[in-house]
Amino acid sequence: MLDTIARLTPPDPDHAPRTARLALLKRVLDGTLYDALPYDFHEERAASGDYIPLRQRRPSVRYPLARIVVDDSISLAFSDGHFPTIDTADHDLRARLADLATELNLNAIMQEAALRGAIGSVALLLRIVRGRVFVRVLETLYLTPQWNPDLPDELATVIERYKVTGATLADLGYPMVDLQAQYWFMRCWDRTQETWFLPWPTGSNETPVIDERRTTRHGLGFVPIVWIRNLPGGPDGPDGIDGASTFRPCIETGIEIDYQLSQAGRGLKYSSDPTLLIREPATDANELIRGGGNALVVSEKGDARLLEINGTASQAVIDYVRTLREFALESVHGNRASADRLTTAQSGRALEMMNQGLIWLADNLRVSYGQAILDLTRMILRAANRYRLAAGGTDLPALDPLPRLSLKWPRWYAPTSDDRKSDAQTLATLTDQGLLSRETALRSIADLYGVDDIAAELGRINPEPHP
């Protein structure tokens, strides 16, 4: 069914095939997949009287399975209680990076990136304006990256190219354009500048001309874009542009759920207003008035009845849909936990085991997007060698070489009091037996108890004796 719907929106031959693939997945994620179908679900007959097949109707009930899977995985990976902290041996730098993350609202940026990147890939654009750092999330449908052949993990250029209407260009301040015509819009990022080109009509053989007024020189020495592949197993292999989509395996099942629920709703509406069947009526059928207070008189051999359906059919559909949902969530490692099963307080470990599939998915997202956080941070620190940048009201230091950075991720679920008690007993035993240092023990629970400076905390625990 997905292929049937996809054929209703033919791909643009002027774009790469990946653009059509990503655009289709984006429509699924945004809930606009069925907009290309010409009829509403209740329209059973066309104006000509011909029957309209179900495949040409938009479902009346839409269960956003793909969006649910994506939102659940993002919440577990990047919600406020699950977002990582950037760690480094330099305490002062660590504090400044924390201020920078707060100033950038990096938590919200990564949530938006993981949402837009669920189709396969996403990009983060770094901009520096008057000493301040800004990060923008870019969708990759119309972006084409090229990597440095000498350094395969470093971008050489990123080109953005897509079609716009003249009316859109006029709103952006471009003069003398045909409002009804289509134009190519193009810009390119490289190691030294962000180059804009003057829009030119589609179908023409004009050579793109640089827009000198909008072109800016950043002089960073690197492309200020972080390219993120969503999940391993992309359509073009490990060296491809895009990663695997978060929700692709459940799309077909999600479409089946929508149509089954729409049909069930249609059946329930029919049950509340069943069709009246009359055989050899004794009166004109056009004069019949339904209602308990109106008797229907037929001839001796006549008959009248209501065509009703059994309620078990609707229940069978609901059971079928529940089974489909379980299969779909299992295929993408979604959240299959039910609140009905939580009869008593659960430990953090029990919740992890119950949601193991969702944790696997979020853990894979941590790999892709966590590396993007580190790459973005390193870009900002490299930019601090060229420009004066501030974070939290303090200038970032110029660092060369770059420090070693890592991410500290919090636990999947907040520990209960029993969990904390068990951790404390375990750490006390290990330190008392000389199997673990007090510093390592404190570091393992620092985030849980809000300890920022390990050395200072140890000093307060064991103060220097006074002479």
C-alpha positions as CSV (number, residue, x, y, z in Angstrom):
1,M,0.0,0.0,0.0
2,L,2.9,2.4,0.7
3,D,4.1,1.9,-2.9
4,T,0.6,2.6,-4.2
5,I,0.4,5.9,-2.3
6,A,4.0,6.8,-3.3
7,R,3.1,6.5,-7.0
8,L,0.5,9.3,-6.6
9,T,3.4,11.7,-6.0
10,P,5.9,11.2,-8.8
11,P,9.5,12.0,-8.0
12,D,11.1,15.0,-9.5
13,P,13.7,13.8,-12.1
14,D,15.8,16.9,-11.4
15,H,16.6,15.7,-7.9
16,A,18.5,12.6,-6.7
17,P,16.5,9.5,-6.0
18,R,17.2,9.8,-2.2
19,T,15.2,13.1,-2.2
20,A,12.0,11.3,-3.1
21,R,12.7,8.5,-0.6
22,L,13.3,11.0,2.2
23,A,10.3,13.1,1.2
24,L,8.1,10.0,1.5
25,L,9.4,9.2,4.9
26,K,8.9,12.8,6.0
27,R,5.3,12.7,4.9
28,V,4.8,9.6,7.1
29,L,6.4,11.3,10.1
30,D,4.5,14.6,9.6
31,G,1.1,12.7,9.2
32,T,0.6,13.9,5.6
33,L,1.1,10.6,3.8
34,Y,-2.6,10.3,2.8
35,D,-2.9,13.8,1.5
36,A,-2.3,12.6,-2.1
37,L,-5.3,10.3,-2.0
38,P,-8.2,12.0,-3.9
39,Y,-11.2,10.9,-1.8
40,D,-12.3,10.9,1.9
41,F,-13.1,7.6,3.5
42,H,-16.9,8.1,3.6
43,E,-17.0,8.7,-0.2
44,E,-18.0,5.3,-1.6
45,R,-19.3,6.5,-5.0
46,A,-17.8,9.0,-7.4
47,A,-19.9,11.6,-9.2
48,S,-20.3,9.2,-12.1
49,G,-21.7,6.5,-9.7
50,D,-18.6,4.3,-9.9
51,Y,-17.4,2.6,-6.7
52,I,-14.3,4.1,-5.2
53,P,-11.7,1.5,-4.0
54,L,-10.4,1.8,-0.5
55,R,-6.9,2.4,-1.8
56,Q,-8.0,5.7,-3.2
57,R,-9.6,6.9,0.0
58,R,-8.0,8.7,2.9
59,P,-8.5,6.9,6.2
60,S,-10.8,8.5,8.7
61,V,-8.9,7.2,11.7
62,R,-5.1,7.8,11.8
63,Y,-3.0,6.2,14.4
64,P,0.4,8.0,14.4
65,L,2.5,4.9,15.0
66,A,5.7,6.3,13.4
67,R,5.5,9.5,15.3
68,I,4.9,7.7,18.6
69,V,8.0,5.5,18.1
70,V,10.1,8.5,17.3
71,D,8.9,10.7,20.2
72,D,9.3,7.9,22.7
73,S,12.9,7.1,21.6
74,I,13.8,10.8,21.6
75,S,12.4,11.4,25.0
76,L,14.4,8.5,26.4
77,A,17.6,9.7,24.7
78,F,17.4,13.5,25.0
79,S,14.7,14.6,27.5
80,D,15.7,16.9,30.3
81,G,16.5,14.0,32.7
82,H,18.4,11.9,30.1
83,F,20.6,14.6,28.4
84,P,24.3,14.0,28.7
85,T,26.9,16.4,30.1
86,I,30.2,17.1,28.3
87,D,33.1,15.9,30.4
88,T,36.8,16.8,30.3
89,A,39.7,16.8,32.7
90,D,39.8,20.6,32.8
91,H,37.2,21.5,35.4
92,D,37.1,25.2,34.3
93,L,36.5,24.2,30.6
94,R,33.8,21.7,31.7
95,A,31.9,24.4,33.5
96,R,32.2,26.8,30.5
97,L,31.0,24.0,28.1
98,A,28.0,23.5,30.5
99,D,27.2,27.2,30.2
100,L,27.5,27.0,26.5
101,A,25.1,24.1,26.2
102,T,22.6,26.0,28.4
103,E,23.0,29.2,26.3
104,L,22.6,27.3,23.1
105,N,19.6,25.4,24.5
106,L,21.4,22.3,23.2
107,N,18.9,20.0,24.6
108,A,16.1,21.3,22.4
109,I,18.4,21.5,19.4
110,M,19.3,17.8,19.7
111,Q,15.6,16.8,20.2
112,E,14.7,18.7,17.0
113,A,17.7,17.1,15.2
114,A,16.7,13.6,16.3
115,L,13.1,14.3,15.2
116,R,14.1,15.6,11.7
117,G,16.8,13.0,11.4
118,A,14.4,10.1,12.0
119,I,13.9,9.8,8.2
120,G,17.6,8.9,7.8
121,S,19.9,11.9,8.3
122,V,20.0,15.5,9.5
123,A,22.6,18.3,9.7
124,L,23.6,20.9,12.3
125,L,24.8,24.3,11.0
126,L,27.1,26.3,13.2
127,R,26.9,30.1,12.9
128,I,28.9,32.8,14.7
129,V,27.3,36.2,14.9
130,R,29.0,39.0,16.9
131,G,30.8,36.7,19.2
132,R,27.8,34.5,19.9
133,V,27.3,30.9,18.8
134,F,24.1,29.7,17.1
135,V,23.2,26.2,15.9
136,R,20.5,25.5,13.3
137,V,18.9,22.2,12.4
138,L,18.9,21.5,8.6
139,E,16.8,18.9,6.9
140,T,18.9,17.0,4.4
141,L,16.4,16.3,1.6
142,Y,18.1,18.9,-0.7
143,L,21.6,18.8,0.8
144,T,24.5,17.0,-0.9
145,P,27.6,16.4,1.2
146,Q,31.1,15.7,-0.2
147,W,33.9,14.4,2.1
148,N,37.6,15.1,2.0
149,P,39.2,12.2,0.2
150,D,42.3,12.6,2.4
151,L,40.2,12.7,5.6
152,P,37.0,10.7,5.0
153,D,35.4,11.8,8.3
154,E,35.8,15.5,7.4
155,L,33.4,17.4,5.1
156,A,34.8,19.2,2.1
157,T,31.6,20.9,0.9
158,V,27.9,20.8,1.4
159,I,25.6,21.9,-1.4
160,E,22.0,22.9,-1.0
161,R,19.8,23.0,-4.1
162,Y,16.1,23.0,-4.6
163,K,13.2,24.6,-6.5
164,V,11.2,27.6,-5.3
165,T,8.5,29.7,-6.8
166,G,9.0,33.3,-7.8
167,A,6.5,34.4,-5.1
168,T,8.8,32.8,-2.5
169,L,11.8,34.6,-3.8
170,A,9.9,37.9,-3.9
171,D,9.1,37.5,-0.2
172,L,12.8,37.0,0.4
173,G,13.7,40.3,-1.3
174,Y,14.7,39.1,-4.8
175,P,13.6,41.7,-7.3
176,M,12.4,41.2,-10.9
177,V,11.2,37.6,-10.7
178,D,8.2,36.0,-12.3
179,L,5.8,35.2,-9.4
180,Q,4.4,32.1,-11.1
181,A,7.6,30.7,-12.5
182,Q,9.9,28.2,-10.7
183,Y,13.6,28.9,-10.0
184,W,16.5,27.0,-8.7
185,F,17.8,28.1,-5.3
186,M,21.4,27.1,-4.4
187,R,24.1,27.8,-1.8
188,C,27.3,26.0,-0.8
189,W,29.4,25.7,2.4
190,D,33.1,25.1,2.2
191,R,36.1,25.6,4.5
192,T,36.2,29.3,4.0
193,Q,32.8,30.7,3.2
194,E,29.1,30.3,2.7
195,T,28.4,31.0,-1.0
196,W,25.0,32.0,-2.2
197,F,24.0,32.0,-5.9
198,L,21.4,34.1,-7.7
199,P,18.3,32.0,-8.4
200,W,17.9,31.0,-12.1
201,P,14.8,29.6,-13.9
202,T,14.4,25.9,-14.0
203,G,14.8,24.3,-17.4
204,S,17.4,26.8,-18.4
205,N,21.1,26.1,-19.1
206,E,22.3,29.2,-17.2
207,T,25.5,28.9,-15.2
208,P,24.9,29.8,-11.5
209,V,26.2,33.3,-10.7
210,I,27.5,34.0,-7.2
211,D,25.3,36.4,-5.1
212,E,28.0,38.7,-3.8
213,R,25.6,40.5,-1.5
214,R,24.5,37.4,0.5
215,T,27.8,35.4,0.3
216,T,29.7,35.5,3.6
217,R,33.2,34.5,4.5
218,H,33.6,32.6,7.8
219,G,37.3,31.7,7.5
220,L,37.0,28.9,10.0
221,G,39.1,26.4,8.0
222,F,36.4,23.7,8.2
223,V,32.9,23.3,6.9
224,P,30.7,24.5,9.8
225,I,28.2,21.6,9.4
226,V,27.9,18.4,11.4
227,W,26.3,15.6,9.3
228,I,24.4,13.0,11.3
229,R,23.5,9.5,10.0
230,N,20.5,8.5,12.0
231,L,21.0,4.7,12.6
232,P,23.3,2.1,11.2
233,G,22.1,0.0,8.3
234,G,21.3,2.8,5.8
235,P,20.0,2.1,2.3
236,D,23.4,2.8,0.7
237,G,25.5,1.0,3.2
238,P,28.0,2.2,5.9
239,D,29.5,4.7,3.5
240,G,26.2,6.2,2.3
241,I,24.9,9.7,2.9
242,D,21.9,8.6,5.0
243,G,21.5,6.2,7.9
244,A,18.5,3.9,8.5
245,S,15.1,5.4,9.3
246,T,13.9,5.0,12.9
247,F,10.4,4.0,11.8
248,R,10.7,2.5,8.3
249,P,9.9,-1.1,9.3
250,C,6.5,-0.2,10.8
251,I,5.1,2.0,8.0
252,E,3.2,-0.8,6.2
253,T,1.7,-2.1,9.4
254,G,0.7,1.4,10.4
255,I,-1.2,1.9,7.2
256,E,-3.0,-1.4,7.7
257,I,-4.0,-0.2,11.3
258,D,-5.4,3.1,9.9
259,Y,-7.5,1.3,7.3
260,Q,-8.7,-1.4,9.7
261,L,-9.7,1.2,12.3
262,S,-11.4,3.3,9.6
263,Q,-13.4,0.3,8.5
264,A,-14.3,-0.5,12.1
265,G,-15.6,3.0,12.6
266,R,-17.6,2.7,9.4
267,G,-19.2,-0.5,10.7
268,L,-20.1,1.1,14.1
269,K,-21.8,4.0,12.3
270,Y,-23.7,1.5,10.2
271,S,-24.8,-0.4,13.3
272,S,-26.3,2.8,14.8
273,D,-28.3,3.5,11.6
274,P,-28.9,0.1,9.9
275,T,-30.4,-0.2,6.4
276,L,-34.2,-1.0,6.2
277,L,-35.1,-3.9,3.9
278,I,-38.7,-4.1,2.7
279,R,-40.1,-6.8,0.5
280,E,-43.4,-6.1,-1.3
281,P,-44.3,-3.0,0.7
282,A,-47.9,-2.1,1.2
283,T,-47.1,1.6,0.9
284,D,-44.7,3.8,-1.0
285,A,-41.2,3.4,0.3
286,N,-40.5,7.1,-0.2
287,E,-43.2,7.9,2.4
288,L,-41.7,5.7,5.2
289,I,-41.0,7.4,8.5
290,R,-38.6,5.6,10.8
291,G,-39.3,5.5,14.5
292,G,-40.8,3.4,17.3
293,G,-44.1,5.3,17.1
294,N,-44.6,4.5,13.4
295,A,-46.0,1.1,12.4
296,L,-44.9,-0.4,9.1
297,V,-47.8,-2.2,7.3
298,V,-46.9,-4.7,4.6
299,S,-49.0,-7.2,2.6
300,E,-49.7,-10.8,3.7
301,K,-46.6,-12.1,1.9
302,G,-44.5,-9.0,2.5
303,D,-41.6,-8.6,5.0
304,A,-39.5,-5.8,6.6
305,R,-36.3,-6.1,8.6
306,L,-33.3,-4.1,9.6
307,L,-29.9,-5.2,8.1
308,E,-27.7,-5.2,11.2
309,I,-24.2,-6.4,11.8
310,N,-22.9,-8.4,14.8
311,G,-20.8,-6.5,17.3
312,T,-18.2,-9.3,17.5
313,A,-16.9,-8.1,14.1
314,S,-15.8,-4.8,15.6
315,Q,-14.1,-6.6,18.5
316,A,-12.3,-8.8,16.1
317,V,-10.9,-5.8,14.4
318,I,-9.7,-4.2,17.6
319,D,-8.0,-7.5,18.6
320,Y,-6.4,-7.6,15.2
321,V,-5.2,-4.0,15.5
322,R,-3.7,-4.7,18.9
323,T,-1.7,-7.6,17.4
324,L,-0.6,-5.5,14.5
325,R,0.6,-2.8,16.9
326,E,2.6,-5.3,19.0
327,F,4.3,-6.6,15.8
328,A,5.0,-3.1,14.5
329,L,6.5,-1.9,17.8
330,E,8.6,-5.0,18.0
331,S,10.0,-4.5,14.5
332,V,11.3,-1.0,15.4
333,H,12.1,-1.7,19.1
334,G,9.3,0.6,20.3
335,N,7.7,0.9,23.7
336,R,5.4,-2.0,24.3
337,A,5.0,-1.5,28.0
338,S,1.5,-1.3,29.4
339,A,0.5,0.8,32.4
340,D,-1.9,-2.0,33.5
341,R,1.2,-4.2,34.3
342,L,2.6,-1.6,36.7
343,T,0.7,-2.8,39.8
344,T,3.4,-2.0,42.3
345,A,6.4,0.3,42.6
346,Q,9.2,-0.9,40.3
347,S,12.9,-0.4,40.6
348,G,14.9,1.4,37.9
349,R,16.4,-2.0,36.8
350,A,12.9,-3.5,36.5
351,L,11.7,-0.6,34.3
352,E,14.8,-1.1,32.1
353,M,14.0,-4.8,31.6
354,M,10.4,-4.0,30.8
355,N,11.4,-1.4,28.2
356,Q,14.4,-3.2,26.9
357,G,13.5,-2.8,23.2
358,L,13.0,0.9,23.5
359,I,16.3,1.3,25.4
360,W,18.1,-0.5,22.6
361,L,16.7,2.0,20.1
362,A,17.5,5.0,22.3
363,D,21.0,3.6,22.9
364,N,21.7,3.4,19.1
365,L,20.5,7.0,18.9
366,R,22.9,8.0,21.6
367,V,25.8,6.7,19.5
368,S,24.9,8.7,16.4
369,Y,23.7,11.9,18.0
370,G,26.1,11.8,21.0
371,Q,29.0,11.8,18.5
372,A,27.4,14.8,16.8
373,I,27.4,16.7,20.2
374,L,31.1,16.1,20.5
375,D,31.8,17.1,16.9
376,L,29.8,20.3,17.4
377,T,31.6,21.1,20.6
378,R,35.0,20.6,19.0
379,M,34.0,22.9,16.1
380,I,33.0,25.6,18.6
381,L,36.4,25.2,20.4
382,R,38.2,25.4,17.1
383,A,36.3,28.5,16.2
384,A,37.4,30.0,19.5
385,N,40.9,30.0,18.2
386,R,39.9,32.4,15.5
387,Y,37.1,34.5,17.0
388,R,36.3,35.7,20.5
389,L,33.4,33.6,21.7
390,A,31.5,34.0,24.9
391,A,29.6,31.4,26.9
392,G,27.7,32.2,30.1
393,G,29.2,35.7,30.1
394,T,32.8,34.4,30.0
395,D,35.0,34.1,26.9
396,L,35.9,30.6,25.8
397,P,39.6,29.9,25.9
398,A,41.6,29.4,22.7
399,L,42.7,25.7,22.9
400,D,45.2,24.1,20.7
401,P,45.4,21.1,20.6
402,L,41.8,20.3,21.5
403,P,41.2,18.7,24.8
404,R,39.9,15.1,25.2
405,L,36.1,15.3,25.4
406,S,33.6,12.6,26.4
407,L,29.9,12.4,27.3
408,K,28.4,11.3,30.6
409,W,25.0,9.9,30.2
410,P,22.6,9.6,33.1
411,R,20.8,6.4,34.0
412,W,17.8,5.4,31.8
413,Y,15.5,5.6,34.8
414,A,15.9,7.4,38.1
415,P,16.9,5.0,40.9
416,T,14.5,4.4,43.7
417,S,15.5,4.7,47.3
418,D,16.2,0.9,47.4
419,D,18.4,1.3,44.3
420,R,20.4,4.1,46.0
421,K,20.8,2.1,49.2
422,S,22.1,-0.9,47.3
423,D,24.6,1.3,45.4
424,A,25.8,2.9,48.6
425,Q,26.4,-0.5,50.2
426,T,28.2,-1.8,47.2
427,L,30.5,1.2,46.9
428,A,31.2,1.2,50.6
429,T,32.2,-2.5,50.5
430,L,34.4,-2.0,47.5
431,T,36.2,1.0,48.9
432,D,36.6,-0.6,52.4
433,Q,38.1,-3.7,50.8
434,G,40.6,-1.6,48.7
435,L,39.1,-2.7,45.4
436,L,37.9,0.8,44.4
437,S,39.2,4.3,45.1
438,R,37.0,6.8,46.9
439,E,37.4,9.1,43.9
440,T,36.1,6.5,41.4
441,A,33.2,5.6,43.8
442,L,32.3,9.3,44.1
443,R,32.5,9.8,40.3
444,S,30.1,6.9,39.7
445,I,27.3,8.6,41.7
446,A,28.3,12.3,41.1
447,D,25.5,13.0,38.7
448,L,22.9,11.4,40.9
449,Y,23.7,13.6,43.9
450,G,24.6,16.8,41.9
451,V,28.4,16.7,42.6
452,D,30.1,18.8,40.0
453,D,33.7,19.1,41.3
454,I,35.0,15.7,42.3
455,A,38.2,17.0,43.8
456,A,36.5,19.7,45.9
457,E,34.0,17.2,47.2
458,L,36.7,14.8,48.3
459,G,38.4,17.7,50.0
460,R,35.2,18.5,51.9
461,I,34.9,14.8,52.9
462,N,38.5,14.5,54.1
463,P,39.5,18.0,55.1
464,E,43.2,18.7,55.8
465,P,43.9,18.4,59.5
466,H,44.8,21.7,61.3
467,P,48.3,21.8,62.9
